């Protein structure tokens, strides 16, 4: 029974490109992408390294979601390249064009 199940798994995954060529990366946009892979063949460490290589400017890849519906099925992991931390906002001094004291001072009585 086990060998029959194993043969079924091999046949089910036999037509998948990910089994022969490795994980596939599909980009939604430059910062969002997913990796489709066979967890029986490719470990999570390999997928994490592949995800980190997709992010430019040394930004870390953040795992957003991962889904695998059957134990022998392909897994899809969505990643997002994290943006660099924003610098804290510094309040700027408002520029007010107020008249100087000499312009508003009332002249001394003579």
Backbone as a printed PyTorch tensor [residue, N CA C, xyz], in Angstrom:
tensor([[[  0.8180,  -1.1930,   0.0000],
         [  0.0000,   0.0000,   0.0000],
         [  0.8660,   1.2620,   0.0000]],

        [[  1.9390,   1.2350,   0.7950],
         [  2.8320,   2.3960,   0.8310],
         [  3.4860,   2.6410,  -0.5160]],

        [[  3.9300,   1.5710,  -1.1450],
         [  4.5880,   1.7400,  -2.4420],
         [  3.6060,   2.2630,  -3.4820]],

        [[  2.3600,   1.8480,  -3.3880],
         [  1.3430,   2.3440,  -4.3120],
         [  1.1030,   3.8390,  -4.0790]],

        [[  1.0870,   4.2420,  -2.8310],
         [  0.9250,   5.6560,  -2.5080],
         [  2.1230,   6.4640,  -2.9950]],

        [[  3.3160,   5.9370,  -2.8160],
         [  4.5210,   6.6130,  -3.2760],
         [  4.5170,   6.7660,  -4.7910]],

        [[  4.0980,   5.7390,  -5.4910],
         [  4.0020,   5.8170,  -6.9560],
         [  2.9730,   6.8760,  -7.3510]],

        [[  1.8610,   6.9220,  -6.6280],
         [  0.8440,   7.9340,  -6.9070],
         [  1.3630,   9.3450,  -6.7010]],

        [[  2.1540,   9.5360,  -5.6730],
         [  2.7360,  10.8500,  -5.4080],
         [  3.7010,  11.2360,  -6.5180]],

        [[  4.5400,  10.3130,  -6.9320],
         [  5.5040,  10.5870,  -7.9970],
         [  4.7770,  10.9200,  -9.2920]],

        [[  3.7290,  10.1850,  -9.5960],
         [  2.9590,  10.4510, -10.8140],
         [  2.2530,  11.8000, -10.7050]],

        [[  1.7060,  12.1020,  -9.5400],
         [  0.9950,  13.3710,  -9.3600],
         [  1.9310,  14.5630,  -9.5050]],

        [[  3.1410,  14.4320,  -9.0050],
         [  4.1030,  15.5240,  -9.0930],
         [  4.9680,  15.4430, -10.3380]],

        [[  4.8420,  14.3860, -11.0920],
         [  5.7090,  14.1730, -12.2440],
         [  5.6010,  15.2290, -13.3160]],

        [[  4.4440,  15.8270, -13.4830],
         [  4.2720,  16.8330, -14.5140],
         [  4.6260,  18.2300, -14.0670]],

        [[  5.0240,  18.4050, -12.8510],
         [  5.2990,  19.7410, -12.3240],
         [  6.7290,  20.1600, -12.6360]],

        [[  6.8660,  21.3640, -13.0970],
         [  8.1830,  21.9040, -13.4170],
         [  9.0400,  22.0160, -12.1640]],

        [[  8.4160,  22.3120, -11.0320],
         [  9.1570,  22.5120,  -9.7960],
         [  9.9090,  21.2590,  -9.3570]],

        [[  9.4180,  20.0920,  -9.7440],
         [ 10.0850,  18.8470,  -9.3770],
         [ 11.3900,  18.7070, -10.1460]],

        [[ 11.3890,  19.0890, -11.4160],
         [ 12.5730,  18.9180, -12.2540],
         [ 13.5320,  20.0950, -12.1880]],

        [[ 13.0010,  21.3090, -12.1670],
         [ 13.8520,  22.4920, -12.2610],
         [ 14.0530,  23.2260, -10.9410]],

        [[ 13.3680,  22.8200,  -9.9180],
         [ 13.5040,  23.4990,  -8.6350],
         [ 12.4320,  24.5470,  -8.4390]],

        [[ 12.5430,  25.3200,  -7.3770],
         [ 11.5100,  26.3040,  -7.0420],
         [ 11.3150,  27.3420,  -8.1480]],

        [[ 10.0750,  27.7850,  -8.2830],
         [  9.7350,  28.8050,  -9.2770],
         [  9.3430,  30.0820,  -8.5410]],

        [[  9.9100,  31.2090,  -8.9820],
         [  9.6120,  32.5120,  -8.3880],
         [  8.7120,  33.2790,  -9.3470]],

        [[  7.5990,  33.7780,  -8.8340],
         [  6.6670,  34.5780,  -9.6300],
         [  6.4870,  35.9110,  -8.9160]],

        [[  6.7680,  37.0060,  -9.6350],
         [  6.6870,  38.3490,  -9.0450],
         [  5.3190,  38.9630,  -9.2880]],

        [[  4.7330,  39.5100,  -8.2160],
         [  3.5340,  40.3390,  -8.3460],
         [  3.9640,  41.7420,  -8.7750]],

        [[  4.9590,  42.2630,  -8.1110],
         [  5.6010,  43.5450,  -8.4140],
         [  7.0080,  43.4480,  -7.8280]],

        [[  7.8330,  44.4760,  -7.9230],
         [  9.2120,  44.3410,  -7.4270],
         [  9.3430,  43.9830,  -5.9500]],

        [[  8.3460,  44.3100,  -5.1360],
         [  8.4480,  44.0400,  -3.7030],
         [  7.6730,  42.8140,  -3.2380]],

        [[  6.7430,  42.3050,  -4.0250],
         [  5.9130,  41.1540,  -3.6470],
         [  6.1290,  40.0270,  -4.6400]],

        [[  6.3250,  38.8220,  -4.1260],
         [  6.4900,  37.6630,  -4.9980],
         [  6.1340,  36.4080,  -4.2200]],

        [[  5.9620,  35.3190,  -4.9410],
         [  5.7730,  34.0400,  -4.2620],
         [  6.7040,  33.0080,  -4.8580]],

        [[  7.0170,  32.0160,  -4.0510],
         [  7.8770,  30.9120,  -4.4610],
         [  7.0370,  29.6470,  -4.4090]],

        [[  7.0020,  28.9340,  -5.5140],
         [  6.2670,  27.6750,  -5.6010],
         [  7.3020,  26.5600,  -5.6490]],

        [[  7.1850,  25.6020,  -4.7400],
         [  8.2140,  24.5650,  -4.6480],
         [  7.6340,  23.2780,  -4.0930]],

        [[  8.3930,  22.2030,  -4.2590],
         [  8.0240,  20.8900,  -3.7300],
         [  8.7780,  20.6870,  -2.4200]],

        [[  8.0950,  20.7070,  -1.2770],
         [  8.7940,  20.5990,   0.0070],
         [  9.4720,  19.2530,   0.2230]],

        [[  9.0410,  18.2230,  -0.4890],
         [  9.7130,  16.9290,  -0.3660],
         [ 11.1080,  16.9630,  -0.9740]],

        [[ 11.3280,  17.9080,  -1.8990],
         [ 12.6090,  17.9970,  -2.6010],
         [ 13.4130,  19.2050,  -2.1300]],

        [[ 12.7560,  20.3490,  -2.0240],
         [ 13.4150,  21.5990,  -1.6460],
         [ 13.0620,  21.9510,  -0.2130]],

        [[ 14.0620,  22.1580,   0.6030],
         [ 13.8190,  22.5060,   1.9970],
         [ 13.4980,  23.9800,   2.1620]],

        [[ 13.0230,  24.3320,   3.3290],
         [ 12.6590,  25.7270,   3.5830],
         [ 13.8900,  26.6390,   3.5920]],

        [[ 15.0460,  26.1100,   3.9750],
         [ 16.2680,  26.9160,   3.9480],
         [ 16.6310,  27.3480,   2.5400]],

        [[ 16.4900,  26.4350,   1.5890],
         [ 16.7720,  26.7670,   0.1890],
         [ 15.7950,  27.8200,  -0.3250]],

        [[ 14.5370,  27.6800,   0.0390],
         [ 13.5180,  28.6360,  -0.3990],
         [ 13.7640,  30.0000,   0.2380]],

        [[ 14.1530,  30.0410,   1.5020],
         [ 14.4480,  31.3170,   2.1640],
         [ 15.6460,  32.0080,   1.5360]],

        [[ 16.6730,  31.2530,   1.1640],
         [ 17.8320,  31.8430,   0.4820],
         [ 17.4300,  32.3950,  -0.8820]],

        [[ 16.5890,  31.6630,  -1.5910],
         [ 16.1080,  32.1180,  -2.8920],
         [ 15.2800,  33.3950,  -2.7400]],

        [[ 14.4490,  33.4500,  -1.7230],
         [ 13.6270,  34.6420,  -1.4770],
         [ 14.5030,  35.8390,  -1.1270]],

        [[ 15.5200,  35.6280,  -0.3110],
         [ 16.4130,  36.7270,   0.0720],
         [ 17.1650,  37.2650,  -1.1390]],

        [[ 17.4830,  36.3990,  -2.0930],
         [ 18.1900,  36.8340,  -3.2980],
         [ 17.3010,  37.6720,  -4.2120]],

        [[ 15.9970,  37.5700,  -4.0680],
         [ 15.0800,  38.3340,  -4.9160],
         [ 14.9730,  39.7910,  -4.4900]],

        [[ 15.2520,  40.0820,  -3.2350],
         [ 15.1320,  41.4480,  -2.7300],
         [ 16.4320,  42.1970,  -2.9920]],

        [[ 16.3190,  43.3860,  -3.5680],
         [ 17.4960,  44.1810,  -3.8930],
         [ 17.8280,  45.1200,  -2.7390]],

        [[ 18.9540,  45.7590,  -2.8280],
         [ 19.4140,  46.7410,  -1.8340],
         [ 19.5240,  46.1530,  -0.4350]],

        [[ 19.8400,  44.8920,  -0.3340],
         [ 20.0430,  44.2070,   0.9550],
         [ 18.8310,  44.3170,   1.8730]],

        [[ 17.6520,  44.3870,   1.2960],
         [ 16.4300,  44.4000,   2.1130],
         [ 16.0590,  42.9620,   2.4350]],

        [[ 15.6300,  42.6850,   3.6480],
         [ 15.2670,  41.3080,   4.0030],
         [ 13.9230,  40.9080,   3.3990]],

        [[ 13.8030,  39.6170,   3.1010],
         [ 12.5390,  39.0650,   2.6040],
         [ 11.7150,  38.6120,   3.8040]],

        [[ 10.4670,  38.9920,   3.8280],
         [  9.5660,  38.6770,   4.9370],
         [  8.5000,  37.7080,   4.4300]],

        [[  8.3860,  36.5430,   5.0860],
         [  7.3620,  35.5640,   4.7260],
         [  6.0020,  36.0950,   5.1470]],

        [[  5.0930,  36.2370,   4.1830],
         [  3.7630,  36.7710,   4.4560],
         [  2.7710,  35.6420,   4.6670]],

        [[  2.8420,  34.6220,   3.8070],
         [  1.8650,  33.5420,   3.8580],
         [  2.4610,  32.3050,   3.2050]],

        [[  2.0790,  31.1470,   3.6910],
         [  2.5180,  29.8850,   3.1140],
         [  1.3450,  28.9200,   3.1280]],

        [[  1.1510,  28.2140,   2.0250],
         [  0.0080,  27.3010,   1.9340],
         [  0.4200,  26.0010,   1.2580]],

        [[ -0.0120,  24.9060,   1.8440],
         [  0.1580,  23.5720,   1.2730],
         [ -1.0860,  22.7910,   1.6710]],

        [[ -1.8430,  22.3530,   0.6890],
         [ -3.1490,  21.7710,   0.9830],
         [ -3.1110,  20.2760,   1.2660]],

        [[ -2.1380,  19.5740,   0.7250],
         [ -1.9950,  18.1430,   0.9640],
         [ -0.5510,  17.8670,   1.3530]],

        [[ -0.2820,  16.8150,   2.1210],
         [  1.0920,  16.5490,   2.5630],
         [  2.0780,  16.3450,   1.4110]],

        [[  1.6180,  15.8790,   0.2780],
         [  2.5090,  15.5960,  -0.8470],
         [  2.4340,  16.6770,  -1.9190]],

        [[  1.6850,  17.7280,  -1.6880],
         [  1.4300,  18.7540,  -2.6920],
         [  2.5520,  19.7870,  -2.7250]],

        [[  2.5110,  20.6420,  -3.7470],
         [  3.4290,  21.7650,  -3.8220],
         [  3.0430,  22.7990,  -2.7760]],

        [[  4.0190,  23.5650,  -2.3440],
         [  3.7760,  24.6290,  -1.3650],
         [  4.0090,  25.9720,  -2.0530]],

        [[  3.1770,  26.9260,  -1.7190],
         [  3.3120,  28.2830,  -2.2320],
         [  3.5680,  29.1970,  -1.0390]],

        [[  4.6780,  29.9130,  -1.0780],
         [  5.0330,  30.8340,   0.0030],
         [  5.1500,  32.2400,  -0.5690]],

        [[  4.3550,  33.1600,  -0.0430],
         [  4.3850,  34.5530,  -0.4880],
         [  5.3550,  35.3380,   0.3820]],

        [[  6.1610,  36.1610,  -0.2670],
         [  7.1610,  36.9750,   0.4200],
         [  6.9830,  38.4400,   0.0480]],

        [[  7.4940,  39.2910,   0.9180],
         [  7.5110,  40.7290,   0.6610],
         [  8.8790,  41.2550,   1.0520]],

        [[  9.4640,  42.0510,   0.1830],
         [ 10.7320,  42.6940,   0.5170],
         [ 10.4270,  43.8600,   1.4430]],

        [[ 11.0280,  43.8340,   2.6150],
         [ 10.7640,  44.8950,   3.5890],
         [ 11.4520,  46.1780,   3.1560]],

        [[ 10.7650,  47.2510,   3.3590],
         [ 11.3450,  48.5580,   3.0490],
         [ 12.2760,  48.9570,   4.1910]],

        [[ 13.2890,  49.7730,   3.8860],
         [ 14.1550,  50.2220,   4.9760],
         [ 13.3570,  51.0420,   5.9820]],

        [[ 13.7970,  51.0030,   7.2010],
         [ 13.0950,  51.7300,   8.2570],
         [ 13.1350,  53.2240,   7.9620]],

        [[ 12.0140,  53.8490,   8.1010],
         [ 11.9370,  55.2850,   7.8500],
         [ 12.6010,  56.0460,   8.9920]],

        [[ 13.2150,  57.1430,   8.6420],
         [ 13.8330,  57.9520,   9.6880],
         [ 12.7240,  58.6300,  10.4860]],

        [[ 12.9540,  58.8290,  11.7650],
         [ 11.9050,  59.4660,  12.5680],
         [ 11.6230,  60.8690,  12.0470]],

        [[ 10.3890,  61.2300,  12.0950],
         [ 10.0050,  62.5490,  11.6060],
         [ 10.5000,  63.6170,  12.5720]],

        [[ 11.1020,  64.6260,  12.0210],
         [ 11.5360,  65.7500,  12.8460],
         [ 10.6080,  66.9110,  12.5360]],

        [[ 10.0380,  67.4800,  13.5580],
         [  9.1360,  68.6000,  13.2760],
         [  9.9190,  69.7720,  12.7070]],

        [[  9.4100,  70.3110,  11.6600],
         [ 10.0890,  71.4560,  11.0660],
         [  9.4800,  72.7360,  11.6230]],

        [[ 10.2980,  73.7540,  11.7270],
         [  9.8080,  75.0390,  12.2150],
         [  8.9860,  75.6820,  11.1090]],

        [[  7.7830,  76.0530,  11.4070],
         [  6.9820,  76.6860,  10.3640],
         [  7.5730,  78.0420,  10.0010]],

        [[  7.5220,  78.3340,   8.7560],
         [  8.0450,  79.6110,   8.2820],
         [  6.8840,  80.5910,   8.2450]],

        [[  6.9590,  81.5640,   9.1050],
         [  5.9250,  82.5940,   9.1510],
         [  6.5580,  83.9210,   8.7640]],

        [[  5.9540,  84.5850,   7.8670],
         [  6.4570,  85.8890,   7.4430],
         [  5.8080,  86.9800,   8.2930]],

        [[  6.2300,  87.0340,   9.5240],
         [  5.7070,  88.0430,  10.4360],
         [  6.5880,  89.2790,  10.3680]],

        [[  6.0010,  90.4090,  10.5300],
         [  6.8310,  91.6200,  10.5280],
         [  7.7220,  91.6530,  11.7670]],

        [[  8.8660,  92.2520,  11.6020],
         [  9.7960,  92.3370,  12.7270],
         [  9.3040,  93.3770,  13.7270]],

        [[  9.9290,  93.4070,  14.8960],
         [  9.5080,  94.3420,  15.9420],
         [  9.6980,  95.7820,  15.5020]],

        [[ 10.7330,  96.0390,  14.7660],
         [ 10.9870,  97.4210,  14.3460],
         [  9.9140,  97.9000,  13.3760]],

        [[  9.3340,  96.9770,  12.6220],
         [  8.2900,  97.3640,  11.6700],
         [  6.9530,  97.5820,  12.3700]],

        [[  6.7280,  96.9250,  13.4680],
         [  5.4420,  97.0360,  14.1470],
         [  5.4890,  97.9560,  15.3520]],

        [[  6.6470,  98.3620,  15.7640],
         [  6.7590,  99.2140,  16.9570],
         [  6.1440, 100.5820,  16.6670]],

        [[  5.4300, 101.0520,  17.6150],
         [  4.8580, 102.3970,  17.4540],
         [  5.9430, 103.4240,  17.7420]],

        [[  5.9640, 104.4510,  16.9800],
         [  7.0150, 105.4430,  17.2090],
         [  6.8370, 106.1260,  18.5670]],

        [[  7.9300, 106.4220,  19.1650],
         [  7.9050, 107.0920,  20.4700],
         [  7.3740, 108.5160,  20.2840]],

        [[  6.5750, 108.9650,  21.2230],
         [  6.0680, 110.3420,  21.0860],
         [  7.2090, 111.3590,  21.2070]],

        [[  7.1330, 112.3440,  20.3960],
         [  8.1710, 113.3810,  20.4190],
         [  7.6680, 114.6690,  20.9930]]])
